[in-house]
Amino acid sequence: MHRKLLIIFSSALLLTLALVAVLGIRSLWAGPTADSVEADSVEADSVDRDYSDELPRIDPIEPEDALATLNVAAGFRAELVAAEPLVTDPVAIAFDANGRIFVAEMRGYSEDSDKNLGRIRVLEDTDGDGRCDTSRILVDGLSWPTAITCYDGGVFVGAAPDILYFKDTTGDGKADVRKVVFTGFGRNNVQGLLNTFKWGMDNRIHGTTSTSRAAVVPGKDHPAAGSDAVSDKPLILHGRDFAIEPRSLSIQPTSGGGQHGISFNAWGEKFVCANSNHIQFILFEDHYLARNPYLATPSTRAMIAADGPQADVFRTSPVEPWRIVRTRLRVKGLVPGPVEGGGTAAGYFTGSTGVTIYRGDAWPRKYDGWAIIGDVGSNLVHRKRLQRNGVSYIAHRVDEKSEFVSSIDTWFRPVQFANAPDGSIYIVDMYREVIEHPDSLHPVIKKHLDLTSGRNRGRIYRIVPDGFERRRASGLGQADTPRLVSTLAHPNGWHRETAARLLYERRDRRAIPPLEALSHEASGAPGRIRALWALDGLEALSPEILLPRLDDRSPRVREHAVRLAGRVAHDSPAVREKLFGLVQDDDLRVRYQLAFTLGELNDPRRYQTLAQILRRDGSDRHVHVAVRSSLVTGSGAVLAELMQDRAFCHSEGSLELIGELAAQIGKQQRPDDVADLIHGLASLSPDEEKVSTAVIVGLALAPGSPLHERIDGVTGGRAKELIDAIVKKAADQAINGQAPQTKRIAAVYELQLGDFTEHRDLFAQLLEATQPAEIQSAALETLAKFDHPEVADLLLERWTGLSPRLRNTASDVLFSKSLWLAQLLDRIQRGSIQVADLDPGRWKLLASHPDENLRAQAESLFEGAAFSGRAEVLSEYGRALEIDGDVSRGKAAFKKVCAACHKLEAIGHEIGPNLAAMRNRGAEAILVNVIDPQREVNPQYLNYLVITNDGRQLSGMIGSETATSVNLVRAENKTDTVLRIDIDQMRSTGLSLMPEGVEKEIDVQTMADLIKYLQTVE
């Protein structure tokens, strides 16, 4: 292995030196490391110093020499399709039906949004040699265009805040139709704008909202603009994406939440990515969840990379000089921002873009369905092989210690990809000297850079296999209807997708008979699926055509047939009968989709079928979501049936599901469901205590009417008897030091059913320092469920005995209710608790508290307090960089201090950034990020405040958002999932989830140990 790596490195080095010698590339290498720069530096670092000698500019490589800078995996090669001056600053491309390339050019990146330099360009290869030779500007004067797709002879373009439509109807090459169809997309982050328009299987244009979010309303040229039929309420897209039906120009939210890039595979399944989470799978669609406002769900996105979201990457390019200088200045605290220690910020995903699933027919067959992802900061293209894992996937790295494509040229910026008409993958290379958010560049460095450098450059490549033979242009734009129908079965995904779009645009009813024939005659499953959706787009999908596909030999065809069946089942007893029979289907994805589709049927048999699905697949949490989405009504009927199934009640995950259904019934209070639950409880045998307890606890979790009233309503007045029995057993178990800790924790949570006053002494015992930290933490979380004023008294009495980490949890509890918070502030004012005991971020949170008196009191306390500034603490702990650390002690420190939010070597919780990547960033980076977490906060890890309708205040990082709920994540992976119907206010605090003040838990030597450990973890 070492010999192989040496050969790889030597080859890259020789190639680089050859390019320097032959091409005369100035400053290709980024210069010395941060350590050597520091050693050679004569003038002291400061924000007033001139760094021009350390910040040489890096010259671009001309297009004719660019291919020599690319390292492409064996069996493939890169071809140049287009380059400047034919194209500049491309960030997105779309092919029209004749293979012409429409390009969104973001020439205003990154600070010139007001100059409206963006353009839409059309490229064409007129001589068929594979390289574009003509170019024309269709549209100019745009601000930050980032998305494009073809439709009806024109293009939809995303240029925040707008989605526009352009079309050339005169043939002069210029768009004479220019319409603003939607507006309201955010522009607060140049690297988080709406992007990536894709034609979906469902005949809609899908797009990514990204991190800038949106409050979407019809644009001035929307057909319904100004109409009374249009709601004044904007479509809020936070953590969700969108889809546009292009005929009616209606827009709906969709599941998503990635940053830059979405893609569908051959089965219409959706994948997204984010800067530090390079491949994610969308588990279910938003519209299913929206049916049931009582359904609180986990994220719709699954992180599927086997090597972790922020996985290693292997760049061949050097690190830019400005990154090295910025690192040194950040280490010294002279400029703000996260440290890129050791002179390098490389080695892991930090700028993943453009996730694309290969659906072509030019590469060898085994690559079908593989994922392609770029990393613009590391000048490379990564690939992954996807393996089915239940209803989701696992994505495995393919290239060992290398990448699919990498460049030694730091200007190479692969921002997007596209499945092309020729069956290959196209790479969209923005080709920029600097890719960086301008706010992350301090003026002392920024004045030596040119953030416009590359505005006159750009490249588009194709990646083809060895022996590739170029096919002629498709000419689908001139194809007649029979040809378009037959093309739906083409082996190349671009052909299938384009033919589907054209059929939808033309609305030619003569397509219906051949589509019906193709739906069962196409040899490949993708063709049969496309035929079904094309019929649906023509509003011609009949039960007679769909019914045989519910029995199709391909499980993927059956899955799509089940999805479409909701449209025709109301008028077809035969389709309904077949759907109910599919509960026995051998394929999990078919049964999963069936659980969603059953929610669209008005047939009482659906409850029994949903219960059958849970009996078979109840251990799968995703199946729970699918079933519950379909239980707007009928939760009681399903729960009553499941409670009679002893095998189910003793299966994995069953008690959790029973509790969730009971909670919905308790909150929803539908008489039929309550009656069914009463019947189910009454029929339980005495030895099914765990089941009845799960029901009672579930009801307790449902806010609304008083607990006893809710339980009396479903137990025939036996509330006190049942609750007393549960609480007594829980109290005995909670304090039993000989019981397994997991059972003790579960018992502590059950104490919320009891009366706080009766169990005050018990909670006091559970908070003693002799109790395990996990027991104390569970006790604190349970205390948050009560409304009694003496809860705060208990916590404040025990305050001095709590560890710093538990004090943070106790602070969460005290801050959750204004009454308790007032008691905390009174104690601080009297001096029995110190201001410094609280994370400074808490005080910043109080500055915007809704209670005016609490705000004023906090302000007076804060002004008189003496805080150690982060710079002062950082200076003191800087000594840790000069001390030898111990790995074993560092691992223990990690478990104690960091494991609440980070995971390494199977220890801890994967909430915050991947600390394994820190080994590439140097000791200084670790120190600064631990001591000063607020220096520069990644929006992904911002803390949010949610105020509920009953006055509770919850905080945490937004783990996910859906149509019905928001999931807040806190330390130790503890979560609060809040239904949207229960939210009064939600806002960002502007602060990192990670609190300040870790120095309260570790000394300088322990910090050195922690740094040593983090630098050695593989």
N, C-alpha and C positions, 0 to 999 in steps of 0.2 A: 504493500500500500504506500509506504514512504517513497519507494522508487517511482511509483506511478504519479504521485503528487509532484515529485521533483520534475518529472518529465513535463507534466502539464504546466507547472510554473515556468520552467525554462522555455517552453514553446511560446508562452504568452510574453515573456520578457524579450525573447529574440524578435518576435513580431513587433513589439512596441519600439525597440531600438531601431529596427529596420525602418519603421514608419518615420521615426524622428530623423533618421539619416536621409532617407529618400525624399520624404515629403516636406522636410523642413518645418515640422510642427513645433511651434514655439510654446514652451512651458506645458508640455503634455503631462509631465509629472507634476503633482500638486506641491512639490517642494518637500522640505524636511518635516519630520514629525513635530508634534507640539513640544516634546521634551528637548529636541535638538534646537528648535527655534528659540526656546527659552534660554538655552545655554549660550547661544551665539548672540543673543540680543544684548546690545550695549545700552540702548536707551530704555528707561523703565517704562513698563506698560501703563497707560492711562487713556482716558477717553479723549484727551487732547493731543495725543501723539499722531504723527503721520505714519501710516502703515503701508504706504505705497510700495516700499521695497520688499515687503513680505506678501503683497497681494498682486502678483503679476497676472495679467489677463491671459486667458487660454484661447488660442486661436481655433476656429472651426476647421474641420476637414472637408475638403471639397467633395461634391457628390461622386465624381468619378473615382475617388480614392476611398469612399466610405465603406464599400463592401469588404475591403481588406482589414477594417477595424473590427468586424463582427466575427465572433466565435459561435459557430452553429453546431448543434449536436450531430453526431455521426448519422449518416443516412439522409441528411437534409442540407439545403443550401438556401441562401438569401438572394433575391433578385430585386433590383431597384425598379420600382414602378413609376415614381415621379419624384422630382426634387425641384428646389428653387432654380430658376425664378417661376416655374410653372405652378408651384404651391408654396405657401408660407404659413407657418404656425398652425398646422392642422391638428385639431383635437378630436374630431369625429368625422366619419365618412358614412355614406350610404350609396348603394348601387341602384340605379334605376333599372327598368325592365330590359333595357338594351345594354346594360353593363357600364354605362357612364358613371363616373364617380363624382358625387356631390360632396363637397368638403366644407366643414365649418372651420373657419380660420379665426383663432382667438388672438389677433394681433395686439389687442389692448392689454394682454396679460403683462404684468400683474397689477399695475397701478394706474393704467391709463383708461379706465372704464369710461370716463367722461369724454374721451376723444372720439369715441364711436369708430374705432379702426377695424372692427370685425367685419368679416366678409363671408359670403357663400360663393364658392367657386365650383366650376364644372370642368372636370378633366376627361379626356377621351383619347383612346388609342385608335387612330384612324387607319394605320397601316398594318395592324395585327401583329406587331413584333413583341408585344407584351409590355411596352413602355409607353406611357402617355406622351402625346406629341402636341396636343392642342389644349388650351386653357382659356377660360373666359370667366368674368365676374358676373354672376347672376344677381347678387345683392351686395351692396356695401352700406357703410354707415351704421353698423350694428355695435352694440356694447356687449362684449363677452359672450358671443355665441358658443354654446357647448354641446348642443344636441341637434341631430338632423335625421329625418327619415323621409322617404319618397311616398307620395300619395296622389293619385289622380292627376298625374302630369306635373305636379308641383312638389313642394317640400314643406313639411312642418319643421320649424326651427325653434329650439329653446335658447333664449337669450334673456336671462333673468333681468327684470321681474316677469317677462312676457313669454308666452308661446305664440309664435306667429306662423302664418301660412303665406308662402310666396309661389307665384306661378308666372311663367312667360307664355302668354297667349298669342303674341304677335310674331314670334319666331325670330326676334332680333337679338336674342341672347340675354336680354335684361328682363327682370321680373316686373311686369306691369300690374300684377295683383299683389297687394301687400295688406294683410289683415292681422290685427291683434286679436286673437281668439280667446286667450286667457291671460290673466295677470295676477300678481300677488306672490310670486316666488321670491324667496329671500336672496339678498346679495351681500350678507355680512361677512362672507368668507369666500375669497376668490378661488379657493381650492375645495369648496363645498357647495357648488352651484348645481342646479338641476342639470341632468345629463342623460345620455344613452337612451335614445328612442328606439324601440324594437317592436316589430310587428308580431303580435302574439297569436297563439293557436286559436284564441277566442275572437279573432277579427277585430282586435283593438290595438291601439298604439300604447305600449307600456313605457314609462319613464321613471327615472330615479329623482326623488326630491332632494336627496343629499342632506348635509348637515346644516344648511342655511334655512331649512324649513320653509313653510309656505302657508299663506292664507289666501286661497285661490278664489277669484271671482271671474265672471265673464269679461272678456276684453271689449274694447269699444266697437269692434267689428263682429262680435259674436252675434249670430242671428237673434238671440234672445236678449241682447243687451237692452236694458231699460224696460223690459217686459215685466208685467206684474206676475208672470208665471215663474220668474227667477227669484229665488229666495235671497233676501238681503244678507243672510248668514254665509260667510265664506266657508269653503272647504278647508279645514285645518289639517295640515299634513306635518305631523311631528313624529318621526320614527316610522312613517309609512310612505309608500310610493303612490303612483297613480296610473290610471289607464284612461285613454280617450277613445270614445266611439266616434270615428271621423265623419260619419254621415250626419248625425244629429249634433255633433260637437258637445256631447255630454261627457262629464269627467267624474270618475269614481275613485275612492281610495283603494289601494291594494297593499298587500303585505310586502314588506321590504325593509328599508332602513339602512341600505348600504351607502357608500360615499361616492364612488365613481366607477360605474360599470354594472350592467346586469346582462344576463344571458339565459336563454332557454335551450334545453337539450332537445333531442328528437321527440321526446314525449311531452314537451311543453312544461317541464319542471324548471323552476327558476333558481338562479344562483346570483349572489351579490358578493361584493367585497368592500372593505374599508381599509384605510391606511395601514393599520396594524392588525388587521384581521382579514387575511388575504383570500379566504374562500369560505362562503357560508351558503347554506341551503335553506330555501323557504319551505316551511313544513305545511302550511295551509293558508288559504286565502281569507282576506279580511272580511269579505261579505258574508262568509259563513258565521263568523264570530258575531257580527253585528246583529244577527237574528235574536241573540239571547243577551240582553243587557245585564243579566245576573251571572254571566260567565267571566270569571277572572282567570286569565290564561298566562302561561309562561311566554317567552319570546316566540315569535313566528320564525325566527332565524335560528338555525343550528350551526354551530362552529364545527366544521367537519374535517379540518386538516389533522391528519394523524400526528404531525410534528408540531402542532400547536398553532394558534392564530398568528403569532409574531415569529414565524419559523425562520431558521437560518437561511441566508442566501449567500451565493458565492460569486462576488463581483470580480471582474478582471480590470476594471477601471481604477485609477488612483483617486484619492480624496482631494477635493478642491482646496486651494490655499485658504480661502476665506473661512471654510469650516474649521481649519486648524487654528487660525487666529481667534476666531470667535470662541472656540473651546477654551483657549488659554485665558481669555478675558472673563469668561463666565466662571471658570474655576476660581479666579481671584476675586470674584464678586464685583468686578468693575462694570459689567453689563448684565442685565437680567436674562433669564432663559435657562433651559436644561443644559447640562454639561455634556459635551461630546468629547469625553476624556481620551487621552492617549493619542490625540491627533486623528482619530477616525470615528466616523458615525456609521460605520458599515457593519454588515454581517447578519442582518435580520430585516424582515419586512418593516419598513416605515412609510412607504409611499406606494402601496399596492393599488393597481388601477386596471380597469377594463376587463375583468374576468369574462372569459369567452369559452364556451363549450364547442369543441370542434365537431362540425356536422357535415364536413365536406366528403368528396369522393376521390380526391387526388392523392391523399396520403394512404399508406397501407391500412387495411381494414381495422387492424387492432387499435388504431388511434381514435376510432370513432367514439365520441363521448368523453374524451380527455379534456381537462381544463387548462387554459392558457391564461396566465396572469402576468402583468408587468410590474416592475418596481422602478419608478422614474428616478428615484434618488440614487439607485445603485446601477442604473444603466443596463438593465437585464430583463429577460423574459423567462418566466418560470413555468413549469408544466406539472400537472398532477394526473394520476390515474384514479378514476372514481370506482369505488366498490360499493354495491348495495349493502345497507346496514339497516334492516327493518324497514321503516317507511322513509328513512333518510339514506345518507351515504357516508362513507369514509374516503377522504382524499389522500392518496399516498404520493410522496415524493418519488420522482422517476430517476432523476439524474443524481448520481452519487458525487458529492463534493464539487458539483459544477451546475451549470444551468443550460436550459434549452438554447437560449441565445443570450450572449453577453457581448459587451463592446469595451474596448480599451479607450474609447472616446467618451469623455464625460458629458459631451453635448447630446449624446443619444438618449432620448426621452420617450420611451414607448408608452403613450398615454391611453391608446385604445387599440382594439383589434376588430377584425370583421371576417366572417365566413364569406368567401368570394364566389363569383360566378364560375371561376375556373376550378373550384374545389379546394383551393388552398386557403391559408390564413394570411390576411393582410395585417401589417403592423403600421400603425399611425405614429410617426416619430415627430413630435413637436419641435425637436432639435433646438434646444436653448442652452445658452451658456450657464444660466442660473435658473434652477427650479426651487423656489423657496417662497414661503409667505413673507411679504415685505415687512410685516410687523415683527418678524423674528430676526431682523437684521438691524443692529444698532447703527446709528448714523456714522460712527467712527469707522465702521467697515463698509457700510452701504455706499458711502461717497466714493469708494474706490471700485465699485461694481457698476455695471450697466445692466439694469433689469430689463431693458428693451433689447439686449443683445440676442440676436436670433430672430428678430421680428421679420427679417427679410429672408428667412431660411425655413426649410421643412422638408421632410422625406416621407415617402410611403414605400414600404417593402412588401414583398410576398415571400412566404416561406414554403418551399416546395421540396418534395422528396427527390432523391437521385433518380435519374431517368424520367423526370417529369416531361410530359408532352402537352403543350398548350392547346386547349380546345378553341374552336371558333366562338365568336361572340354569340350569346344566346338568342338575341332577337325576339325575346318574349313580348316585347312591346307591340309587335305586329302579329303575334300568334292569334289564331282563331280560337273559338271556345273549345272545340274538341281537343286541340293541342294543349290548351291550358289545363283541361281536366286530366289528360294523361300525364302531364308534367307533375301533378301532385304526387305521383309515385316515383319521381326521379331519385336516383341515389344521392344526389347532392342537395343538402338542406337548403341552400340559397334558392335553388330552382323550385323546390316545394313551397317555400315561403312566398316567393314572388308570384308564382302562379295563383296561390291562395288569395293574395292581396288583389291581383288583377280581377279575379272572378268576383270578389267582393265589390270592387269598384264598378264593374260593368253591370252587375245585376241582370245578367242574361238568363232568363228562365229556361232557355234551350239547354242550359248546362245541367238541368236537374236529372234527366234520364241517364246520361253518361256518368254523372256523379253517383247515382244510386247503384249503377253497375260496378263502378270502381270501388265502392264501399265494401264489396264482398269479393271482387275479382283481383284487386291489387295483391301482388305476391308479397310485398313487404308491409309490415304493420304500420310504419309511418304513412304510407299511402292510404290505407284504409281509414286511419284516424283523420287525415287531412280531408278526405272525402266527406266524412261525417260533419266536420266543422264547416266545410264549405256549404253543405246543405243547410246547416243551421244559419249561416250568414245570409242565405237566400230565403230564410223562413220556410224551408221546404223539407225539414226533417220530420219524417213520419214514423209512427210506431212500427209500421211494417218493415221499414228499413233498419230501424234501430234494434228491434227485437233479436235478429240473428247475431248481431254484434255483441250482445250480452252473453252470447255463448261462444264468442270468437276463440280461436286456438291461442291467440296471443293475449296474455294477461294485461298488457298495456292497452290493447284495443278494448278489452272488457272494462278496464278502469275508465277510459274516456266515454264509453257507452253509458256507464253508470252515471258519470258526471252529467251527461247530456239528457239522461232519462228524466230528470226533474222537470224538463220542459214539456214532455209529452205524456208523462205517467198519469196526470189527472184525467185524461180522456181515454186511457187505455188500460182496462183491467188486466190484459195480458202482460203489459210491461210491468205493472205493479206486482203481479204474481211472480214474474221472473226476478224482480228486484228482491223480494222477500226470500226467494230461494237462494240468492247469491250469498246469503250469510254462511253458506257452506263452501264458498269458493276457496280454492287452495292458495290463492295469492293474497298476502297481507295488504298490499296497496289497493286491491280491489275491495276488500272488506273495509278498509280505512275510508275510501271514497264513498262506499255504501253508507257508512255512518253519517257522513255529511249530507248525502242526497236524501236520506230518509226524512230529514228535517223539512223537506219541501213537499212531503206527501201529507195529505189530510186523510189518513187511514189509521184507525186505532191499532191495527196489527203492527204498526211501526214500533210501538213500545216494546212488544215482545221480541221483535227482531233486534232492536238496539240492546236489549238485555242479553240476547244470545251472543251478539258481538262482544259484549263485555265479558261474558263467561269464557269466551275463547281467547280474547286478546286483552283482558283486563290488566295484565302486568305492564302494558305499554302505555306510558303517560300520554303519548300523542293520540292514541285511540280514545282515551278519556276525554280529551278536548273535542274530538270529532263527535262523540256521542252526546256530550253535554251541549254542544252547539245546536243540536237538533231537539233539545228538550226545553223549548220555550214553554211548552206545556208537557205534562206527562212525567215529570220527575218522580212524583209519588208512585205512579204505576210501575216504573222501572225499578225504583228502589225497593218497593214491596216485594217484587218478584225476586230480586237478587238476595234479599234478606232471607228468603226461604231456601236458598241454595247453599247448603253447608260447605260444599266443595269450594264454591266461589268465595264465601266469607273467610275461608282459611287460606286463600291464595294470596300471592304477592300483590300488594297495592290495593287490595279490596277495601280495607278499612278506611284508607285515605279517600277513596272514591265515595264510599258510603257517607263519610263526613261531608264531602263537598256537595253531594246531592241534598243532604239534610240541610246544609247551610242555605242552599238556594230555596228550598221549600220554606224555611223559616223566614227568609227575607221576603220572598214573593207572596206568601200567604194566600195561595190559590186554594179555595175550599176543597176541590177535588184532590189535589195533591196532599193536602193536610189529612184528608180522610184516608187516603191510601197509606200514608205513613202511620197513622194510628192503627190501621188494620195490620200493617206489617209488624209494628212493635208488639201488638197484642198477641200475635201468633208465634213470637219467638219463644223457644224453650228456655228454661232457666239457665242452662249451661252456655247460652249464647251471650254472655255478659259483655264480651268485647264488642259485639255488634251493637248492642243497645247503647253502650258507652260512646261508640263512634258517632251514633246518631245524636245523642244528647250534646256531645262536644261540638258537633257540626252546627247544631241549632244555636249553641252559645256563641259561635263565631259570627252569626248573622246579626248585624245591627238592626235596630228597629224597636219593636215593642219590648217591654221588660222580659227578661229571660224566663221567669216563672210562668208568665202568661203564654209565651210561645210554647213552652214545653207542656204546660197544662193542656194546651189546645191539641196537641198531638198524642197525649198519653192518657186522656180521659181524667185529668185532675191529679195524676200521680207525680207531678213535678217534684214536690219536696221529697217524697220517698226515694225517687230515683236519683235525684241530685245528691241528697245526703249520703246515699250509699257510695256513689262514685267519689265524692269528695273525701269521705272517710278513708276509703281504700287508697286514694291518691296521697293523702297526708301521711299515712303510714309508710307508703312506698317511698315518698320523696325524701324522708329523713333517714331511711334505712341505709346505712353505710355499707352493708353487705350485699345489697342488691346491685345488679348490673347498672352501670351508669346510664345506658340508653333508656332503661325502664324508669330510672329515677327522674331523668329529664322529662320524659313523657308524662310522668305523674305530676311534676311541678307545673307543667302547662295546664293540666286538668284542674288545678286548684283555682283557676279563674272562674270555675262554676260556683265556688263557695263565696262566703262572706269575708271581706277583708278583715273586719274587726275580730272575728272569731279566730282567724289564722295569723294575726299580726306577729305573735311570738314565733310561730313556725317559720314565717318569712325571715324574721330576724335571725333565726338559727341558720337558715339556708344562705344567708349573706355573711356568715362568719368566715374569717380568713382560713379556717381549717377545712372548709368545704372546697371541693375541686372548682376551678374557675368556670368550668362548663355549667355546673350546678348553680353557681352564683349568677351567671349570665342568664340562665333560664328563669331564675327567680326574678331578676330585674325585668325581663320581657313580660313575664306574667303580671307583675305589679302594674305595668303600663295599661293593662286591660281594665283596671278598677277606676272609679271616679272619686274615691274617698280622699279627703284632704290630708288624712294622716299618712297616706302613702309617701308624700314628700317628707313628712317628719321622720319616717323610718329611714328613708334613703339618706337624709342629711345627718341623722344620728350615726349611721354606719359609714359615712363618707370617708373618714380618715383611715378606715380599715380596708378600703377598696384599692386594688391596684390601679395604676394609670389607665390601663385598657378598660377595666370595669368601670372606672369613673366616666370614661367616654360613653359607655352604654347607659350608665345612670343619668348622664347628661341628656341623652336621647329621651329618656323617660321624663325627666323634669321639664324639658323644653316642649314636650308634647301637649301640655295643658297649661293654660295661662295661670291658673290658681297655683299649681306646683312651681311654676317658674317664679312667680312673685315671692313664694316662700324661700326659694334659692337666693334670690337677689337680696332679700331681707337678711339672710344669714351672712352673705358677703358684706353687706353694709355694717353689720354688727361685728364683723371681723372674725367670726368663728370658721369661715371658709375663705380661702384666699382667691383673689381674682386670677392669679397665675395658675390655679388648679384647673381652670377651664381652657380649652383650646381657643386661641385668639380668634379663630374663625367663628366661634359661637358669638363673640361680641359683635362681629361684623353682621352676623345674622340678626342680632337684636336691633341693629340700627334701622331695620325696616319692619319691625314687628307690628302687627295690626293694632295692638293695644298701646295707645299714646302714653299712658302712665308708665308702663313697663319700658317703653323706649326711653323716656326721660330719665327714669331711675338707672337704667343700664348706662346711659350716656354719662351721667354724673359719676358713676362708679368707675367707668373705663377711663375717664379723664384723669382721675386721681391715682390710677394704677401705674406701676413701673413694670414694663415688659422688657425682656431682653430681646433686642432686635435679632432678626435672623442672621444678619451680617456678623453680629457679635458672637452668636452661638457657633456659626460656621467657622469663624476665626479660631475659637477655642477648640473645636473638634477637628480643625485642620491638622492638629498634632497626630491624629490617628493615621495620617498618610505616611508618617515617619516611624511608626511603631510596627514591629513584626506582629502579625496576627496569627491566631491559631484556628485551623479549619474546624476542628471538632467543637471548640467553644463558639465559633461563628455560626455553626449549624444550630447549636442550642439557642443562640441569640435570635436567629431567624425564626425558629419555632415560637419563641416567646413574643417577639416584637412584630414580625412581618407576616407570619402565616395567616393572620386574620384576613388579609386581603391579597396575598400572593401565594403562588404554589411552586414548589421546587422539590424534585425527587419524591414525588407523591405525598408531600407534606404541605398542608395549608389549603387555601381557597383561591381559585383563579378568578379574582375580581379585578384587580389592578393590572398594570402592564407586566409583561413577562420579564422577570428579573434575571432569568438565565441569559437574556440578551445583554445584560449589563456588563458581562465579562468582556465584551467587545468595546465597551465605552470607557473603560478605565476607572481607577479608584476615585478620581476626583468627581466623576459623574455620579457614582454611587453616593458619595458623601453629600453632594449638593442636593440630590433628589430626595434623600432621606431627611436632611435637616431643614430644607426649605422647599416643601412640596408645592407652595403657592407661587413659586417664582414664575413659572409658565405652565398653565394648566391645559392639558389636552381636553378639548370639549367633550370627548368621550367619557372623561372621568369627573365631570362637573357634578357638584352636589345640588340637588333640587329640594325645594320645600313644597309640600302638599298640605293644604289645609282642608279638612273634610267638612261636610255639612254639619256635623255634630261638634265641631270645634277642635278636633284633634289636629296636631301638627306633626307631620311625619317628614323625615328627610332621608336622602340617599341618592345614589347614582341611578339614573334611569336605565334599568337593564333592558327594558323593552316597553313598547306601547302597541296596543291593538285598538280595534274599534270600540272595545268595551272596558278596557282596563289599562292601568299604568303599573309597572312593576318597579319598585324602588329597592335597590340592593345596598346593603351596608356591610360592615366588617363581619368576618366569619360567614360570609355568604347568607346572612340573614336578610330576609326580604319582607316587604309589605306590598301586597298586591291590592290596589285600590280600584274599585269599580268607578268608572267615569261618572255614573249617576250619583256617586257619593262625594265627588270632588267639588269644593267651593272655589279654591284657588290653587294654581300650580305655577311656580316660577323658579328660575335658576338663581342660586345664591352667588354665582360667579366664583365659587371656591372649589378647591379640589376635595374629592372624597377623603383623601388622606389627610389626617389632622397634623398640625404642627405639634412640637413638644416631645418628640421621641427621646430627647436628651434626658427626660425625666425617668426613663426606663433603662437607659444604658449609659455607661461612662465611656471615656475616650478609648480605653483599652478594648472594651467590648465592641465599640465601633470598628476598631482595627480588625478584630476577629471576624466581624460580620462582613467587612469588605473582602477580607482574605477568602472567606467561604464563597461569596458570590462570584469571585474571580476564578474559582476553581471548578465550579459546577459545569458539567457538560450538558 
